[in-house]
Amino acid sequence: MNLISLIINLISGAVGGNAAGALMKDKSLGTLWNSIAGILGGGIGGAILQALVPSLAGMAQGGGLDLGSIVGQIAGGGVGGGLLMVIISFIKSAMAPKS
């Protein structure tokens, strides 16, 4: 994964984490933690996408970035970021003391 691909995944992960927090207000961790969880999830999602589908992760024909690979990276990072934010919020709510 080159630096530009990583940056795209991290930014789209942060956006995906915040979008998931906005859609699921009861699961939101707050803007900062939604962003942090999204950034981590975007990096992980991008790495998984690159491993599964190299042509969508910007690795086709020597690693060039075309429109299809950029869209794939945005989708992988955004979905990964949103997913990790939701998983963390479920874990947080499961560990919270019940009153």
C-alpha positions as CSV (number, residue, x, y, z in Angstrom):
1,M,0.0,0.0,0.0
2,N,1.5,3.3,-1.0
3,L,1.2,6.5,1.0
4,I,-1.6,8.1,-1.1
5,S,-3.7,4.9,-0.7
6,L,-3.2,4.9,3.0
7,I,-4.2,8.6,3.4
8,I,-7.3,8.0,1.3
9,N,-8.2,5.0,3.5
10,L,-7.6,6.9,6.8
11,I,-9.6,10.0,5.7
12,S,-12.5,7.9,4.4
13,G,-12.4,5.8,7.6
14,A,-12.8,9.0,9.7
15,V,-15.7,10.1,7.6
16,G,-17.2,6.6,7.7
17,G,-16.9,6.5,11.5
18,N,-18.6,9.9,11.9
19,A,-21.3,9.0,9.4
20,A,-22.0,5.8,11.4
21,G,-22.1,7.8,14.6
22,A,-24.5,10.3,13.0
23,L,-26.8,7.5,11.7
24,M,-26.8,5.7,15.0
25,K,-26.9,8.4,17.6
26,D,-27.4,5.9,20.5
27,K,-24.1,4.2,19.5
28,S,-22.1,7.3,18.8
29,L,-18.8,7.7,20.8
30,G,-18.6,11.4,20.1
31,T,-16.9,13.1,17.2
32,L,-13.3,12.6,18.4
33,W,-13.7,8.9,19.2
34,N,-15.8,8.2,16.1
35,S,-13.0,9.7,14.1
36,I,-10.3,7.7,15.9
37,A,-12.2,4.5,15.6
38,G,-12.9,5.3,11.9
39,I,-9.2,6.1,11.2
40,L,-8.2,2.7,12.6
41,G,-11.0,0.9,10.8
42,G,-10.2,2.7,7.6
43,G,-6.6,1.5,7.7
44,I,-7.7,-2.0,8.5
45,G,-10.4,-2.0,5.9
46,G,-8.0,-0.7,3.3
47,A,-5.4,-3.4,4.1
48,I,-8.1,-6.1,3.9
49,L,-9.4,-4.7,0.6
50,Q,-5.8,-4.7,-0.8
51,A,-5.3,-8.3,0.2
52,L,-8.7,-9.5,-1.2
53,V,-9.0,-7.4,-4.4
54,P,-5.6,-5.8,-5.4
55,S,-7.1,-4.2,-8.5
56,L,-9.5,-2.1,-6.4
57,A,-6.8,-1.1,-4.0
58,G,-4.6,0.8,-6.5
59,M,-2.3,-2.1,-7.1
60,A,-3.3,-2.8,-10.7
61,Q,-0.6,-2.1,-13.4
62,G,2.2,-1.2,-11.1
63,G,0.3,0.5,-8.4
64,G,-1.2,3.4,-10.3
65,L,-4.2,5.3,-8.9
66,D,-7.1,5.5,-11.3
67,L,-10.7,6.5,-10.6
68,G,-11.8,2.9,-9.9
69,S,-9.1,2.3,-7.4
70,I,-9.7,5.6,-5.6
71,V,-13.4,4.8,-5.3
72,G,-12.6,1.3,-4.0
73,Q,-10.3,2.7,-1.4
74,I,-12.9,5.3,-0.3
75,A,-15.5,2.5,0.0
76,G,-13.2,0.1,1.8
77,G,-11.9,2.8,4.2
78,G,-15.4,4.2,4.9
79,V,-17.0,0.8,5.5
80,G,-14.1,-0.3,7.6
81,G,-14.2,2.9,9.7
82,G,-18.0,2.7,10.2
83,L,-17.9,-1.0,11.1
84,L,-15.1,-0.6,13.6
85,M,-16.9,2.4,15.3
86,V,-20.1,0.3,15.6
87,I,-18.1,-2.7,17.0
88,I,-16.4,-0.5,19.6
89,S,-19.6,1.1,20.6
90,F,-21.2,-2.3,21.1
91,I,-18.3,-3.4,23.2
92,K,-18.4,-0.2,25.2
93,S,-22.1,-0.6,25.9
94,A,-21.7,-4.2,26.9
95,M,-19.0,-3.3,29.4
96,A,-20.9,-0.4,30.9
97,P,-22.2,-1.1,34.4
98,K,-25.9,-1.8,34.5
99,S,-27.9,0.2,36.9
